[in-house]
Amino acid sequence: FFLGKKTIWGLFITQFACSSTLYFFLTWFIVYLEQGLHLSISKAGIGAMLPYIMAMFGVLCGGTLSDLLLKKGKSRTFARKLPVMVGLCVTMIIGIVNFFENQPVIAIVILSIAFFANAFSNLGWVVWSDVIPRNFLGTMGGFLNICGNLSGIISPIVIGIILQETHNFQYAMWYIAGVAALGLLAYMFLVGKIDVIVPDEKNISTKETTPVTANK
């Protein structure tokens, strides 16, 4: 039933997109600092700190903003979608780093902003708990995890193939920016109103109910 809903597939795609940026930083980032920006190992280690520090603040800021919007009376749809869409939009600036390969300080700043934005947009499980009924949350959560972890398989391989064929990181960075754009488009055109989806007795329709986090 749930796999037939556009909103669910939009969330799947967005989870893949957000996780792809994360897995780039977990797998290829330090290699990029050494081979793409031509930093020494010691300088690459220092340069690697700032993006992760920014990501730590990003994930806190995204969730905080969403909750503040709810407290101010904004709809759940607006409060959840705004951080995700803004975050994915800003994440796409990671492609701009290609123009600053000879200026590693500026490049690292751009990467830090992109990683901050990626973490800022990472409300996947929050929104998931808003749309999936409590008694289906575990099972459907497994599907969401699959989509996120698929990016950990696919994106590092794709980047590796790109590097093997082109011998530079430029197309790899455009790939990450493109996947972020895909996640943004999925959130814009597939993810609808953020309300819990409840199958009726015939499993053919949905209805709006109080979010699963509310007490009845």
C-alpha positions as CSV (number, residue, x, y, z in Angstrom):
1,F,0.0,0.0,0.0
2,F,2.6,2.6,1.1
3,L,4.9,1.8,-1.8
4,G,2.2,3.0,-4.2
5,K,2.3,6.5,-2.8
6,K,4.2,9.4,-4.5
7,T,5.1,10.9,-1.1
8,I,6.8,7.7,0.0
9,W,8.9,7.5,-3.2
10,G,9.7,11.2,-2.9
11,L,11.0,10.6,0.6
12,F,13.0,7.5,-0.6
13,I,14.7,9.6,-3.3
14,T,15.4,12.4,-0.9
15,Q,16.9,10.0,1.6
16,F,19.2,8.7,-1.1
17,A,20.2,12.2,-2.1
18,C,21.0,13.4,1.4
19,S,22.9,10.2,2.2
20,S,24.9,10.5,-1.0
21,T,26.5,13.7,0.1
22,L,27.2,12.2,3.5
23,Y,28.9,9.2,2.0
24,F,31.0,11.3,-0.2
25,F,32.4,13.0,2.9
26,L,32.9,9.6,4.6
27,T,34.6,7.9,1.7
28,W,36.2,10.3,-0.9
29,F,36.5,13.6,0.9
30,I,40.0,13.1,2.3
31,V,41.1,11.8,-1.1
32,Y,39.7,14.9,-2.7
33,L,41.7,17.1,-0.3
34,E,44.9,15.3,-1.2
35,Q,44.4,14.7,-4.9
36,G,41.9,17.4,-5.9
37,L,43.2,20.2,-3.8
38,H,46.8,18.9,-3.6
39,L,47.1,19.3,0.1
40,S,49.6,17.4,2.2
41,I,48.3,14.7,4.5
42,S,48.8,16.9,7.6
43,K,47.0,19.8,6.0
44,A,44.3,17.6,4.6
45,G,43.6,16.3,8.2
46,I,43.2,19.9,9.4
47,G,41.1,20.9,6.5
48,A,38.8,17.9,7.0
49,M,37.7,19.2,10.5
50,L,35.7,22.2,9.4
51,P,33.1,20.5,7.2
52,Y,32.3,18.0,10.0
53,I,32.0,20.7,12.6
54,M,29.7,22.6,10.3
55,A,27.6,19.4,9.7
56,M,27.2,19.0,13.4
57,F,25.7,22.4,13.7
58,G,23.7,21.9,10.5
59,V,21.8,18.9,11.8
60,L,20.9,20.7,15.0
61,C,19.8,23.9,13.2
62,G,17.6,22.1,10.7
63,G,15.6,20.3,13.4
64,T,15.5,23.3,15.6
65,L,14.1,25.5,12.8
66,S,11.5,22.9,12.0
67,D,10.2,22.8,15.6
68,L,10.3,26.6,15.9
69,L,8.1,26.9,12.8
70,L,5.6,24.5,14.3
71,K,5.5,26.4,17.6
72,K,4.8,29.6,15.6
73,G,1.7,28.0,14.1
74,K,3.1,27.1,10.7
75,S,1.7,24.0,9.1
76,R,3.5,20.7,9.6
77,T,4.1,20.6,5.8
78,F,5.7,24.0,5.7
79,A,7.8,23.4,8.9
80,R,9.2,20.1,7.6
81,K,9.6,20.9,3.9
82,L,11.3,24.3,4.3
83,P,14.5,23.0,6.0
84,V,14.8,20.1,3.7
85,M,14.3,22.1,0.5
86,V,16.5,25.0,1.5
87,G,19.2,22.6,2.7
88,L,19.2,20.6,-0.5
89,C,19.3,23.8,-2.6
90,V,22.4,25.0,-0.8
91,T,24.0,21.6,-0.9
92,M,24.2,22.0,-4.7
93,I,26.9,24.7,-4.3
94,I,29.3,21.8,-3.8
95,G,29.7,21.9,-7.6
96,I,31.1,25.4,-7.4
97,V,34.2,24.0,-5.7
98,N,35.4,23.0,-9.1
99,F,36.3,26.6,-9.8
100,F,38.4,27.0,-6.7
101,E,40.7,23.9,-6.9
102,N,43.8,26.3,-6.8
103,Q,42.4,28.1,-3.8
104,P,42.0,25.3,-1.1
105,V,40.9,27.6,1.7
106,I,37.9,28.8,-0.4
107,A,37.2,25.3,-1.6
108,I,37.1,24.0,2.0
109,V,34.8,26.8,3.0
110,I,32.4,25.9,0.1
111,L,32.5,22.3,1.1
112,S,31.8,23.2,4.7
113,I,28.7,25.2,3.7
114,A,27.5,22.4,1.5
115,F,28.0,19.8,4.3
116,F,26.2,22.1,6.8
117,A,23.3,22.4,4.3
118,N,23.2,18.7,3.8
119,A,22.9,18.1,7.5
120,F,20.4,20.9,7.8
121,S,18.2,19.1,5.3
122,N,18.5,15.7,7.0
123,L,14.9,15.4,8.5
124,G,14.3,12.1,6.8
125,W,13.3,10.2,10.0
126,V,11.4,13.1,11.4
127,V,9.2,13.4,8.3
128,W,8.9,9.6,8.1
129,S,7.4,9.5,11.6
130,D,4.9,12.2,10.5
131,V,3.6,10.2,7.5
132,I,3.9,6.5,8.5
133,P,1.4,5.1,11.1
134,R,3.1,3.9,14.3
135,N,2.2,0.3,13.7
136,F,4.0,0.3,10.3
137,L,6.9,2.5,11.3
138,G,9.4,-0.3,11.9
139,T,8.8,-2.1,8.7
140,M,8.6,1.0,6.5
141,G,11.6,2.4,8.4
142,G,13.6,-0.6,7.0
143,F,12.8,0.5,3.5
144,L,13.9,4.1,4.3
145,N,17.2,2.7,5.7
146,I,17.7,0.7,2.5
147,C,17.4,3.8,0.4
148,G,19.8,5.7,2.5
149,N,22.3,2.8,2.6
150,L,22.0,2.2,-1.1
151,S,23.7,5.6,-1.6
152,G,26.6,4.3,0.5
153,I,27.0,1.5,-2.1
154,I,26.2,3.4,-5.3
155,S,27.7,6.8,-4.9
156,P,31.2,5.8,-3.8
157,I,31.3,3.3,-6.8
158,V,30.1,6.0,-9.2
159,I,32.6,8.5,-8.0
160,G,35.3,5.9,-8.3
161,I,34.3,5.1,-11.9
162,I,34.3,8.8,-12.7
163,L,37.8,9.3,-11.3
164,Q,39.1,6.3,-13.2
165,E,37.7,7.6,-16.5
166,T,38.4,11.3,-16.0
167,H,41.3,11.4,-13.6
168,N,39.9,14.4,-11.8
169,F,37.2,15.2,-9.3
170,Q,35.3,17.8,-11.2
171,Y,32.6,15.4,-12.6
172,A,32.4,13.7,-9.2
173,M,31.5,17.0,-7.6
174,W,28.9,17.7,-10.3
175,Y,27.5,14.2,-9.6
176,I,27.0,15.0,-5.9
177,A,25.4,18.4,-6.8
178,G,23.2,16.6,-9.3
179,V,22.0,14.0,-6.8
180,A,21.2,16.8,-4.4
181,A,19.1,18.5,-7.2
182,L,17.3,15.2,-7.8
183,G,16.4,15.1,-4.1
184,L,15.1,18.7,-4.2
185,L,13.0,17.9,-7.3
186,A,11.6,14.8,-5.6
187,Y,10.6,16.9,-2.5
188,M,9.0,19.5,-4.7
189,F,7.0,17.3,-7.0
190,L,6.5,14.0,-5.3
191,V,6.2,14.7,-1.6
192,G,2.8,16.1,-0.9
193,K,1.2,17.3,2.3
194,I,2.9,16.0,5.4
195,D,0.2,14.0,7.1
196,V,0.0,10.5,8.4
197,I,-1.1,8.0,5.8
198,V,-3.5,5.5,7.1
199,P,-4.8,2.6,4.9
200,D,-8.5,2.0,5.1
201,E,-10.0,-1.5,5.4
202,K,-9.7,-2.1,1.7
203,N,-6.2,-0.6,1.4
204,I,-7.3,1.7,-1.4
205,S,-7.4,5.1,0.1
206,T,-5.8,7.4,2.6
207,K,-7.2,9.9,5.0
208,E,-5.7,12.7,7.1
209,T,-5.4,12.1,10.8
210,T,-3.6,13.5,13.7
211,P,0.2,13.1,13.3
212,V,1.5,9.9,15.0
213,T,3.5,12.0,17.5
214,A,0.4,13.4,19.0
215,N,-1.4,11.9,22.0
216,K,-5.1,11.1,21.7
